[in-house]
Amino acid sequence: MKDLFRIPAVTLWRIWFYILVALPILVFFPFLLLLTISQRTYPQFFWMARNLWAPVILYGMGFVPVIRYDQRLEKGKSYMLVANHTSMLDIMFMLRVSRNPFVFVGKKELAKIPLFGFFYKRVCILVDREDSRSRSGVYRRAQNRLKSGLSICIFPEGGVPEETVELDSFKDGAFKMAIAHRIPVVPIVFFDSKKRFSFLFFSGSPGVLRARVHPFVETADLMAADKARLRETVRETILKSLRSGPIK
């Protein structure tokens, strides 16, 4: 009897999510389009995504973001943002975590999503993980963005792991890039995304979304040979935090 009401309710709630994703894009389409013509106007595009698009989705779905900062990002400085990845909410939540404009490095398949994908492919760095030339091109495009003062965000698991996986192994890309450009790595933990809005359709519920920004890991003194150690240090930080839970 309980499922008789829950399944239709969750279905409508999930459909509402996609409406909320599309609605601000449609309303602000001309402005967003103008701001994606040049990389110089990307910070203004980011401001709109962070302050108009993401809050509409998060609060409109009944989610309340709560973020703990062990260390604050400095204005005008570039970082490598890395986090665990379990939900579509992670994109919107990451926009709320960082006031510093950043560019996502993400899989090219997301560019196929109607409307969202149109802007995604214009402002993000797309990668085909099966194509070595595509992977190498990421570094060149990321370098251009870092030179313009932006940060980079990568979900180092390389995709969303199976529901039963607490934290998948990390790929090297984010850490190789951070060392090459001498930028700090910022470990970020999303505690509730899977519980609130996983990729299982008939799951999730409104509620608090908690995140923690851990102290940064500096790379200024690291060499390319330190890549694996840096990768595992950051992964261990995120894993321990997931297991201990958010600090009240």
C-alpha positions as CSV (number, residue, x, y, z in Angstrom):
1,M,0.0,0.0,0.0
2,K,2.9,2.3,0.8
3,D,4.4,1.9,-2.6
4,L,1.1,2.6,-4.2
5,F,1.5,6.2,-3.2
6,R,5.3,6.4,-3.1
7,I,6.0,5.4,-6.7
8,P,3.8,8.0,-8.3
9,A,5.1,10.7,-5.9
10,V,8.7,9.9,-6.6
11,T,8.0,9.7,-10.3
12,L,6.5,13.2,-10.3
13,W,9.3,14.5,-8.1
14,R,11.9,13.1,-10.5
15,I,10.2,14.7,-13.5
16,W,10.1,18.0,-11.5
17,F,13.9,17.8,-11.3
18,Y,14.3,17.9,-15.0
19,I,11.8,20.8,-15.3
20,L,13.9,22.7,-12.8
21,V,17.1,21.9,-14.7
22,A,15.6,23.3,-17.9
23,L,13.5,26.2,-16.7
24,P,16.3,28.7,-15.7
25,I,18.2,27.8,-18.9
26,L,15.1,28.7,-21.0
27,V,14.4,31.9,-19.0
28,F,18.0,33.1,-19.3
29,F,18.9,31.5,-22.6
30,P,19.8,34.7,-24.5
31,F,22.1,35.9,-21.7
32,L,23.7,32.5,-21.2
33,L,24.3,32.3,-25.0
34,L,26.1,35.7,-25.0
35,L,28.2,34.7,-22.1
36,T,29.5,31.6,-23.8
37,I,30.7,33.3,-26.9
38,S,34.1,34.1,-25.3
39,Q,36.1,32.6,-22.5
40,R,36.6,36.1,-21.1
41,T,32.9,36.2,-20.1
42,Y,33.0,32.8,-18.5
43,P,33.2,34.2,-14.9
44,Q,29.8,35.9,-15.5
45,F,28.4,32.7,-16.9
46,F,29.6,30.9,-13.8
47,W,28.0,33.5,-11.6
48,M,24.6,32.8,-13.2
49,A,25.1,29.1,-13.0
50,R,26.0,29.3,-9.3
51,N,23.5,31.9,-8.1
52,L,20.5,31.4,-10.4
53,W,20.6,27.9,-11.8
54,A,21.9,25.7,-9.0
55,P,19.8,27.2,-6.2
56,V,16.6,26.8,-8.2
57,I,17.3,23.1,-8.6
58,L,18.5,22.4,-5.1
59,Y,16.0,24.3,-3.1
60,G,13.2,23.6,-5.6
61,M,13.7,19.9,-5.0
62,G,13.6,20.4,-1.3
63,F,17.3,20.1,-0.6
64,V,19.1,22.3,1.9
65,P,22.9,22.6,1.3
66,V,25.1,22.7,4.4
67,I,28.8,23.2,3.7
68,R,31.6,23.0,6.2
69,Y,34.9,24.7,5.2
70,D,38.1,23.5,6.9
71,Q,39.9,25.9,4.6
72,R,38.5,28.7,2.4
73,L,39.4,29.2,-1.2
74,E,41.2,32.5,-1.9
75,K,39.7,34.8,-4.4
76,G,41.6,35.0,-7.7
77,K,43.6,31.8,-7.0
78,S,43.3,28.5,-9.1
79,Y,42.6,25.1,-7.5
80,M,42.0,21.5,-8.5
81,L,38.6,20.6,-7.0
82,V,38.0,16.9,-6.5
83,A,35.1,15.1,-4.9
84,N,33.3,11.7,-4.7
85,H,30.6,11.4,-7.3
86,T,27.3,9.6,-6.7
87,S,24.5,11.8,-8.1
88,M,23.5,14.4,-10.7
89,L,23.2,16.7,-7.8
90,D,27.0,16.8,-7.4
91,I,27.2,19.3,-10.3
92,M,24.8,21.8,-8.8
93,F,26.2,21.2,-5.3
94,M,29.8,21.8,-6.4
95,L,28.7,25.1,-7.9
96,R,27.5,26.1,-4.4
97,V,30.7,24.9,-2.7
98,S,33.1,27.2,-4.7
99,R,32.7,30.9,-5.2
100,N,35.8,30.8,-7.3
101,P,34.9,30.3,-11.0
102,F,35.9,26.8,-12.1
103,V,35.4,24.6,-15.2
104,F,34.2,21.0,-15.1
105,V,36.2,18.3,-16.8
106,G,33.5,15.7,-17.7
107,K,32.5,12.9,-20.0
108,K,31.3,13.8,-23.5
109,E,28.1,11.8,-23.1
110,L,26.6,14.5,-21.0
111,A,26.6,16.8,-24.0
112,K,23.8,14.7,-25.4
113,I,21.3,15.8,-22.7
114,P,18.8,18.2,-24.3
115,L,19.3,21.9,-23.5
116,F,21.7,21.3,-20.6
117,G,24.1,19.6,-23.0
118,F,24.1,22.6,-25.4
119,F,25.8,24.7,-22.7
120,Y,27.7,21.9,-21.1
121,K,29.7,21.3,-24.3
122,R,30.3,25.1,-24.7
123,V,31.7,25.8,-21.3
124,C,33.1,22.5,-20.0
125,I,36.2,20.5,-21.0
126,L,34.8,17.3,-22.5
127,V,36.8,14.0,-22.5
128,D,36.3,10.7,-24.3
129,R,37.9,8.3,-21.8
130,E,38.3,5.7,-24.6
131,D,40.3,8.1,-26.8
132,S,43.9,8.8,-25.9
133,R,44.0,11.9,-28.1
134,S,40.9,13.3,-26.3
135,R,42.5,12.6,-22.9
136,S,45.7,14.4,-23.9
137,G,43.7,17.3,-25.3
138,V,42.2,17.9,-21.8
139,Y,45.5,19.1,-20.5
140,R,45.9,21.7,-23.2
141,R,42.4,23.1,-22.7
142,A,42.8,23.0,-18.9
143,Q,46.0,24.9,-19.2
144,N,44.3,27.7,-21.1
145,R,41.6,28.0,-18.4
146,L,44.1,28.0,-15.6
147,K,46.1,30.7,-17.3
148,S,43.0,32.8,-17.3
149,G,42.7,32.4,-13.5
150,L,40.0,29.7,-13.4
151,S,40.0,26.5,-11.3
152,I,39.3,23.0,-12.6
153,C,36.9,20.5,-11.1
154,I,37.3,16.7,-11.8
155,F,35.4,13.8,-10.2
156,P,38.5,11.5,-10.1
157,E,36.5,8.2,-9.9
158,G,36.0,8.7,-13.7
159,G,32.3,8.3,-13.5
160,V,29.5,7.3,-11.1
161,P,30.4,4.0,-9.4
162,E,27.9,1.2,-8.7
163,E,25.5,1.9,-5.9
164,T,27.2,-0.6,-3.6
165,V,30.7,1.0,-4.1
166,E,31.5,3.5,-1.3
167,L,34.4,5.1,-3.2
168,D,35.9,3.9,-6.4
169,S,39.6,4.0,-7.3
170,F,40.8,7.4,-8.5
171,K,42.1,8.1,-12.0
172,D,45.4,10.0,-12.4
173,G,44.3,13.0,-14.5
174,A,43.4,15.5,-11.8
175,F,46.6,14.9,-9.8
176,K,48.9,14.9,-12.8
177,M,47.4,18.2,-13.8
178,A,47.6,19.7,-10.3
179,I,51.3,18.9,-10.1
180,A,52.0,20.1,-13.6
181,H,50.4,23.5,-12.8
182,R,51.5,23.7,-9.2
183,I,47.9,24.3,-7.9
184,P,46.5,23.0,-4.6
185,V,44.2,20.0,-4.6
186,V,41.0,20.6,-2.7
187,P,39.4,17.3,-1.3
188,I,35.6,17.7,-1.1
189,V,33.2,15.2,0.4
190,F,29.5,14.9,-0.5
191,F,27.8,13.0,2.2
192,D,24.2,12.8,1.2
193,S,23.9,13.0,-2.6
194,K,23.4,9.2,-3.1
195,K,20.8,9.1,-0.3
196,R,18.9,12.2,-1.6
197,F,19.0,11.6,-5.3
198,S,20.8,8.5,-6.6
199,F,20.7,7.1,-10.1
200,L,18.1,4.6,-9.0
201,F,14.9,6.1,-10.2
202,F,12.5,5.2,-7.4
203,S,14.8,6.5,-4.6
204,G,15.6,9.7,-2.8
205,S,13.9,12.3,-0.7
206,P,14.2,16.0,0.2
207,G,16.4,16.9,3.1
208,V,19.8,18.2,4.1
209,L,22.7,18.0,1.7
210,R,26.0,18.1,3.6
211,A,29.5,18.7,2.2
212,R,32.9,19.2,3.7
213,V,35.8,21.0,2.2
214,H,39.0,19.5,3.7
215,P,42.3,21.3,4.1
216,F,44.1,21.7,0.7
217,V,47.0,19.5,-0.4
218,E,49.8,21.7,-1.8
219,T,51.6,20.5,-4.9
220,A,54.3,23.3,-5.3
221,D,57.1,20.9,-4.1
222,L,55.8,17.8,-5.9
223,M,57.2,16.2,-9.0
224,A,55.5,14.0,-11.6
225,A,56.8,10.9,-9.8
226,D,54.7,11.9,-6.7
227,K,51.4,11.6,-8.7
228,A,50.4,8.2,-7.2
229,R,51.1,9.3,-3.7
230,L,49.1,12.5,-4.1
231,R,46.2,10.5,-5.6
232,E,46.1,8.0,-2.7
233,T,46.5,10.7,-0.1
234,V,43.5,12.6,-1.4
235,R,41.4,9.5,-1.8
236,E,42.2,8.3,1.7
237,T,41.1,11.8,3.0
238,I,37.8,11.5,1.2
239,L,37.2,7.9,2.2
240,K,37.9,8.4,5.9
241,S,35.6,11.4,5.9
242,L,32.8,9.4,4.3
243,R,33.2,6.6,6.9
244,S,33.3,9.0,9.9
245,G,30.5,11.1,8.6
246,P,30.1,14.9,8.8
247,I,31.3,16.6,11.9
248,K,28.3,18.3,13.7
